[in-house]
Amino acid sequence: MKFNINMWLRKDRISEDGRAPIYCKINYKGQIASISTNVRVAPEEWNSKGYGRITSSGELSQIHNTVLHNMRAKLERIYNALISFGKLVSSKIVKDIYQGNRKVHYKLVEIVEEFIQYREDQGLAYNTLKNSRNALRHLFNYLEKVNNKNLQADDIDRCFGDDFLLYLKKDCEVSHNTAVKLVKLIQAALDYGFKRDYIETNPLKSFEAKMRNEIKPIDFVDDQDMERLKQAEFEDKRHERVRDIFYFQCRTGLSYCDLKAFQSEAHVKFAKQGPFIQQQRQKSSTYSVVPLMPEAITILEKYEYKLPIISNQKYNKYLKEVADLCDIRMSLSSHIGRKTFATWLFNNEVNAVSVMKALGHSDLKTTLRHYAEILPKKVIEDFRQAFGLM
């Protein structure tokens, strides 16, 4: 075994009270290093199977077993970190780091990279991971600008967050709120590093920057462009399939990851009022309920209820080609389909709570802030109707 940790009882050192000390043995490629756990136990209360544990009942035994477990877990974290960051590894180095006799310095970018990998392993949503990688890219560029690409995480000063924020806003022309989110992602990465003993403290723990109440126009496909999409004929079947999937998004509000997970057998339900989609969202685990409109049903029937989903990268790339072919001036993306669906509902007098449920949101504020685009035509019609001017 390449790396192994075991607890063993030193029966050759039984004291007058009949108890023997428990030692932790680190084995890496046959190299052995031992550490005292400062826990003593009677030989008959020790089970050497597995990692080793105390078998007697009682609160003190539970505490001691917890001490042994935590010690083993910390040693494993140290080993995994050394391997992950390509550092020199030996049983003695692991022991020295555990005892505080050796300090391993980790680069800031190393910790951020591992944090992003951890998020990927957690299966977070595509856009969340995309934002994480975007933060890493900006961080690389910033460190290169300040001529400190190998900045050690321990050497970060408390001004780093403010300086990085200013760089994002001034040099990269990133909006204030987006810049704050990017810095907070680095802050979260350092917190991840702190919990794994890569750094002694999180130097960005005190970073605070309030989000501003920025209201941006919501991008969506209007009725005229929707008709262009619907009537368009393509020579390439690839463009036709992408158009159909996007149109399906515009009439169901499903995000890309939910489209990818969509299975008609599991997610299409039937009621007296008609068929509907009930699906647990990949991003938030909340459920969306979307009545299937005739146009959406037509697309499902066209593909025999098995949507021809491609990778998100290719999908967004081909969407831009579809936009050009249909003479649509805006840059289409999968998320615009979701916003188009919400805008369509709001402007056809669908209740805001129903829109929230259809989108699978758990908070109405999110729906109203990021998806509720009321068209001028709708506002004028509401006023005229309210004052009897129709």
C-alpha positions as CSV (number, residue, x, y, z in Angstrom):
1,M,0.0,0.0,0.0
2,K,1.4,3.4,-1.0
3,F,0.1,5.4,2.0
4,N,-1.4,4.0,5.1
5,I,-2.2,5.2,8.6
6,N,-2.9,2.7,11.5
7,M,-3.2,3.0,15.3
8,W,-1.4,0.4,17.3
9,L,-1.0,-0.4,21.0
10,R,2.5,-0.4,22.5
11,K,2.0,-3.5,24.7
12,D,5.7,-3.3,25.5
13,R,5.1,0.0,27.5
14,I,2.3,-1.0,29.8
15,S,2.3,1.2,32.9
16,E,1.5,0.2,36.5
17,D,-2.1,1.0,36.0
18,G,-2.3,-1.7,33.3
19,R,-2.7,0.8,30.4
20,A,-0.6,1.0,27.3
21,P,0.0,4.0,25.0
22,I,-1.6,4.1,21.5
23,Y,0.7,5.2,18.7
24,C,-0.2,6.4,15.2
25,K,2.0,4.7,12.5
26,I,2.4,6.5,9.2
27,N,3.5,4.2,6.3
28,Y,4.4,5.7,3.0
29,K,6.1,3.4,0.5
30,G,7.5,1.3,3.3
31,Q,8.9,4.3,5.2
32,I,7.6,4.4,8.8
33,A,7.0,7.3,11.1
34,S,5.3,7.1,14.5
35,I,3.5,9.7,16.6
36,S,2.2,9.4,20.1
37,T,-1.6,10.0,20.3
38,N,-1.4,10.7,24.1
39,V,-4.2,8.2,24.6
40,R,-3.7,5.2,26.9
41,V,-6.0,2.1,27.2
42,A,-6.1,-1.3,28.8
43,P,-5.0,-4.0,26.2
44,E,-8.3,-5.9,26.6
45,E,-10.2,-2.7,25.5
46,W,-8.3,-2.4,22.2
47,N,-9.3,-3.8,18.8
48,S,-6.5,-3.7,16.3
49,K,-8.7,-4.6,13.3
50,G,-9.0,-2.0,10.6
51,Y,-7.6,1.3,11.7
52,G,-7.8,0.3,15.4
53,R,-10.3,1.5,18.0
54,I,-11.2,1.3,21.7
55,T,-14.1,-1.1,22.2
56,S,-15.1,-0.2,25.8
57,S,-18.2,1.8,26.4
58,G,-18.3,5.1,28.2
59,E,-17.9,8.8,27.4
60,L,-14.2,8.8,27.9
61,S,-13.7,6.0,25.3
62,Q,-15.9,7.8,22.8
63,I,-13.8,11.0,23.3
64,H,-10.6,9.0,22.8
65,N,-11.9,7.3,19.6
66,T,-12.8,10.8,18.3
67,V,-9.3,12.0,19.0
68,L,-7.9,9.0,17.1
69,H,-10.3,9.6,14.2
70,N,-9.5,13.3,13.9
71,M,-5.8,12.6,14.1
72,R,-6.0,10.1,11.2
73,A,-8.2,12.5,9.2
74,K,-5.8,15.4,9.6
75,L,-2.8,13.2,8.5
76,E,-4.7,12.1,5.4
77,R,-5.6,15.7,4.6
78,I,-1.9,16.6,4.8
79,Y,-0.9,13.7,2.6
80,N,-3.6,14.5,0.0
81,A,-2.6,18.2,-0.1
82,L,1.1,17.3,-0.7
83,I,0.1,15.0,-3.5
84,S,-2.4,17.4,-5.0
85,F,0.1,20.3,-5.1
86,G,3.0,18.2,-6.3
87,K,5.0,18.7,-3.1
88,L,7.7,16.3,-1.8
89,V,6.2,13.5,0.3
90,S,7.6,11.2,2.9
91,S,6.3,9.7,6.2
92,K,8.6,12.1,8.1
93,I,7.4,15.1,6.2
94,V,3.7,14.3,6.9
95,K,4.6,13.8,10.6
96,D,6.6,17.1,10.8
97,I,3.8,19.1,9.2
98,Y,1.3,17.5,11.6
99,Q,3.5,18.4,14.6
100,G,4.1,21.9,13.3
101,N,7.8,21.3,12.8
102,R,7.7,21.9,9.0
103,K,5.7,24.5,7.0
104,V,4.6,23.8,3.5
105,H,3.9,27.0,1.5
106,Y,1.0,26.8,-1.0
107,K,0.5,29.2,-3.9
108,L,-2.7,31.2,-4.0
109,V,-3.5,29.8,-7.4
110,E,-2.9,26.3,-6.2
111,I,-5.5,26.6,-3.5
112,V,-8.0,28.2,-5.9
113,E,-7.5,25.5,-8.5
114,E,-8.1,22.8,-5.9
115,F,-11.2,24.6,-4.7
116,I,-12.6,24.7,-8.2
117,Q,-11.8,21.0,-8.7
118,Y,-13.6,20.3,-5.4
119,R,-16.7,22.2,-6.7
120,E,-16.6,20.2,-9.9
121,D,-16.5,17.0,-7.9
122,Q,-19.5,18.2,-6.0
123,G,-21.4,18.4,-9.3
124,L,-22.3,22.1,-9.1
125,A,-24.2,23.7,-12.0
126,Y,-22.4,24.6,-15.2
127,N,-22.7,28.4,-14.8
128,T,-21.4,28.2,-11.2
129,L,-18.3,26.4,-12.4
130,K,-18.0,28.7,-15.3
131,N,-17.9,31.7,-12.9
132,S,-15.3,29.9,-10.8
133,R,-13.0,29.4,-13.7
134,N,-13.6,33.0,-14.8
135,A,-12.4,34.2,-11.3
136,L,-9.3,32.0,-11.7
137,R,-8.6,33.5,-15.1
138,H,-8.9,37.1,-13.7
139,L,-6.7,36.1,-10.8
140,F,-3.9,34.8,-13.1
141,N,-4.0,38.0,-15.1
142,Y,-3.9,40.2,-12.0
143,L,-1.0,38.4,-10.4
144,E,0.8,38.6,-13.7
145,K,0.2,42.4,-13.8
146,V,1.6,42.9,-10.3
147,N,4.5,40.6,-11.2
148,N,3.7,38.1,-8.5
149,K,2.5,34.9,-10.3
150,N,3.9,32.7,-7.5
151,L,2.2,34.6,-4.6
152,Q,2.1,32.4,-1.5
153,A,-1.3,32.2,0.2
154,D,0.4,33.0,3.5
155,D,1.8,36.2,2.1
156,I,-1.5,37.8,1.1
157,D,-2.1,41.0,3.0
158,R,-5.5,42.3,4.0
159,C,-5.6,44.8,1.2
160,F,-5.5,42.1,-1.5
161,G,-9.3,41.9,-1.7
162,D,-9.7,45.6,-2.2
163,D,-6.8,45.8,-4.7
164,F,-8.2,42.9,-6.7
165,L,-11.7,44.4,-6.7
166,L,-10.3,47.7,-8.0
167,Y,-8.4,45.9,-10.8
168,L,-11.5,44.0,-11.9
169,K,-13.6,47.2,-12.1
170,K,-10.9,49.5,-13.6
171,D,-8.8,47.3,-15.8
172,C,-11.3,44.6,-16.8
173,E,-14.4,46.9,-16.8
174,V,-16.3,44.4,-14.8
175,S,-19.5,45.6,-13.1
176,H,-19.3,46.3,-9.3
177,N,-21.5,43.4,-8.3
178,T,-19.8,40.9,-10.6
179,A,-16.4,42.0,-9.3
180,V,-17.5,41.6,-5.7
181,K,-18.7,38.0,-6.5
182,L,-15.3,37.2,-8.1
183,V,-13.4,38.4,-5.0
184,K,-15.7,36.5,-2.7
185,L,-15.1,33.4,-4.7
186,I,-11.3,33.8,-4.0
187,Q,-12.3,34.4,-0.3
188,A,-14.3,31.2,-0.3
189,A,-11.3,29.3,-1.8
190,L,-9.0,30.6,0.9
191,D,-11.6,29.6,3.5
192,Y,-11.5,26.1,1.9
193,G,-7.6,26.2,2.3
194,F,-7.9,27.3,5.9
195,K,-10.2,24.4,6.8
196,R,-7.7,22.0,5.2
197,D,-4.7,23.4,7.1
198,Y,-3.0,24.8,4.0
199,I,-2.9,28.2,5.6
200,E,-3.1,29.3,9.3
201,T,-5.7,32.0,8.7
202,N,-7.9,33.3,5.8
203,P,-6.3,36.7,4.9
204,L,-9.5,37.7,3.1
205,K,-11.8,36.9,6.0
206,S,-12.3,40.6,6.8
207,F,-13.1,41.5,3.1
208,E,-16.5,43.1,2.9
209,A,-18.0,44.8,-0.1
210,K,-21.7,45.4,-0.4
211,M,-23.6,44.6,-3.5
212,R,-25.2,47.5,-5.3
213,N,-28.8,47.6,-6.4
214,E,-28.0,47.3,-10.0
215,I,-30.9,46.6,-12.3
216,K,-29.9,45.5,-15.7
217,P,-32.2,45.1,-18.7
218,I,-33.3,41.5,-19.1
219,D,-32.3,39.9,-22.4
220,F,-35.1,38.0,-24.2
221,V,-36.3,37.1,-27.6
222,D,-39.3,39.3,-28.6
223,D,-42.4,38.0,-30.5
224,Q,-41.1,39.1,-33.9
225,D,-37.8,37.2,-33.5
226,M,-39.6,34.2,-32.1
227,E,-41.7,34.1,-35.3
228,R,-38.5,34.3,-37.4
229,L,-37.1,31.3,-35.4
230,K,-40.3,29.4,-35.8
231,Q,-40.6,29.9,-39.6
232,A,-36.9,29.5,-40.4
233,E,-35.8,26.7,-42.7
234,F,-32.2,25.4,-42.5
235,E,-30.1,23.5,-44.9
236,D,-28.1,22.0,-42.0
237,K,-30.1,19.7,-39.7
238,R,-27.8,20.6,-36.9
239,H,-29.1,24.2,-36.9
240,E,-32.7,22.9,-37.1
241,R,-32.3,20.8,-34.0
242,V,-30.6,23.6,-32.1
243,R,-33.4,26.0,-33.1
244,D,-36.0,23.4,-31.9
245,I,-34.3,22.9,-28.5
246,F,-34.0,26.7,-28.0
247,Y,-37.7,27.2,-29.0
248,F,-38.6,24.4,-26.5
249,Q,-36.6,26.4,-23.8
250,C,-38.5,29.5,-24.7
251,R,-41.8,27.7,-24.0
252,T,-40.8,25.7,-21.0
253,G,-38.1,27.7,-19.2
254,L,-35.9,24.7,-18.6
255,S,-32.2,25.5,-18.1
256,Y,-29.6,23.6,-20.1
257,C,-28.7,21.2,-17.2
258,D,-32.4,20.5,-16.7
259,L,-32.9,19.9,-20.4
260,K,-29.9,17.5,-20.3
261,A,-31.6,15.6,-17.4
262,F,-35.1,15.7,-19.0
263,Q,-36.7,12.3,-19.5
264,S,-40.2,12.3,-20.8
265,E,-41.1,9.1,-19.1
266,A,-40.2,10.4,-15.7
267,H,-40.9,14.1,-16.0
268,V,-44.0,14.5,-18.2
269,K,-47.2,14.2,-16.1
270,F,-50.8,14.2,-17.1
271,A,-53.8,16.0,-15.5
272,K,-57.3,16.9,-16.5
273,Q,-56.1,20.4,-17.4
274,G,-53.4,18.9,-19.8
275,P,-49.9,17.5,-19.7
276,F,-47.1,19.3,-17.7
277,I,-43.5,18.9,-16.8
278,Q,-42.6,18.2,-13.2
279,Q,-38.9,18.1,-12.7
280,Q,-36.4,18.6,-9.9
281,R,-33.9,21.3,-10.8
282,Q,-30.3,20.3,-11.0
283,K,-29.1,23.6,-9.6
284,S,-31.3,24.1,-6.5
285,S,-33.1,20.8,-6.1
286,T,-36.4,22.6,-6.1
287,Y,-39.2,21.4,-8.3
288,S,-40.6,23.2,-11.4
289,V,-44.1,22.7,-12.7
290,V,-44.5,23.7,-16.4
291,P,-47.7,23.2,-18.3
292,L,-46.8,22.0,-21.8
293,M,-48.0,24.4,-24.4
294,P,-49.0,23.2,-27.9
295,E,-45.7,24.5,-29.4
296,A,-43.6,22.6,-26.9
297,I,-45.7,19.4,-27.4
298,T,-45.1,19.7,-31.2
299,I,-41.3,19.7,-30.6
300,L,-41.5,16.7,-28.2
301,E,-43.5,14.8,-30.8
302,K,-41.1,15.7,-33.6
303,Y,-38.3,14.0,-31.7
304,E,-40.5,11.2,-30.2
305,Y,-40.1,12.7,-26.8
306,K,-36.3,12.3,-26.8
307,L,-34.7,15.7,-27.2
308,P,-31.4,15.8,-29.2
309,I,-29.3,17.5,-26.6
310,I,-25.7,18.3,-27.3
311,S,-22.9,19.8,-25.1
312,N,-23.5,23.2,-23.7
313,Q,-20.5,24.7,-25.4
314,K,-21.6,23.4,-28.9
315,Y,-25.2,24.4,-28.1
316,N,-24.4,28.0,-27.4
317,K,-22.0,28.1,-30.4
318,Y,-24.6,26.9,-32.8
319,L,-27.2,29.2,-31.3
320,K,-25.1,32.1,-32.4
321,E,-25.0,30.7,-35.9
322,V,-28.8,30.2,-35.8
323,A,-29.2,33.9,-34.8
324,D,-27.2,35.0,-37.8
325,L,-29.1,32.8,-40.2
326,C,-32.4,34.2,-38.8
327,D,-31.2,37.8,-38.9
328,I,-31.5,38.1,-35.1
329,R,-29.2,40.8,-33.9
330,M,-28.8,39.6,-30.3
331,S,-26.4,36.9,-29.2
332,L,-28.5,33.9,-28.3
333,S,-27.6,31.6,-25.4
334,S,-29.4,28.8,-23.5
335,H,-30.1,31.1,-20.6
336,I,-31.8,33.7,-22.8
337,G,-34.3,31.0,-23.7
338,R,-35.2,30.7,-20.0
339,K,-35.6,34.5,-19.6
340,T,-37.7,34.6,-22.8
341,F,-40.1,32.1,-21.3
342,A,-40.4,34.2,-18.1
343,T,-41.0,37.4,-20.0
344,W,-43.6,35.7,-22.2
345,L,-45.5,34.5,-19.1
346,F,-45.4,37.9,-17.3
347,N,-46.6,39.8,-20.4
348,N,-49.5,37.3,-20.8
349,E,-50.8,38.0,-17.2
350,V,-49.5,34.8,-15.6
351,N,-49.4,35.2,-11.8
352,A,-45.9,35.9,-10.5
353,V,-46.0,33.0,-8.0
354,S,-46.9,30.7,-10.9
355,V,-44.0,32.0,-12.9
356,M,-41.7,31.4,-9.9
357,K,-43.0,27.8,-9.7
358,A,-42.6,27.2,-13.4
359,L,-39.0,28.4,-13.2
360,G,-38.3,26.3,-10.1
361,H,-37.3,29.3,-8.0
362,S,-37.6,29.1,-4.2
363,D,-37.6,32.9,-3.8
364,L,-40.1,35.2,-5.5
365,K,-37.5,38.0,-5.3
366,T,-35.2,36.2,-7.6
367,T,-38.0,35.8,-10.2
368,L,-39.0,39.4,-10.0
369,R,-35.5,40.8,-10.0
370,H,-33.9,38.7,-12.8
371,Y,-36.8,37.5,-14.9
372,A,-39.7,40.0,-14.8
373,E,-39.3,42.1,-17.9
374,I,-42.6,43.9,-18.5
375,L,-42.9,45.3,-22.0
376,P,-44.0,48.9,-22.6
377,K,-46.9,47.6,-24.7
378,K,-48.1,45.6,-21.6
379,V,-47.8,48.7,-19.3
380,I,-49.7,50.9,-21.7
381,E,-52.5,48.3,-22.1
382,D,-52.8,47.9,-18.4
383,F,-53.1,51.7,-17.9
384,R,-55.7,52.0,-20.7
385,Q,-57.8,49.2,-19.3
386,A,-57.6,50.5,-15.7
387,F,-58.8,53.9,-16.8
388,G,-61.4,52.8,-19.3
389,L,-59.5,54.0,-22.3
390,M,-59.7,50.8,-24.3
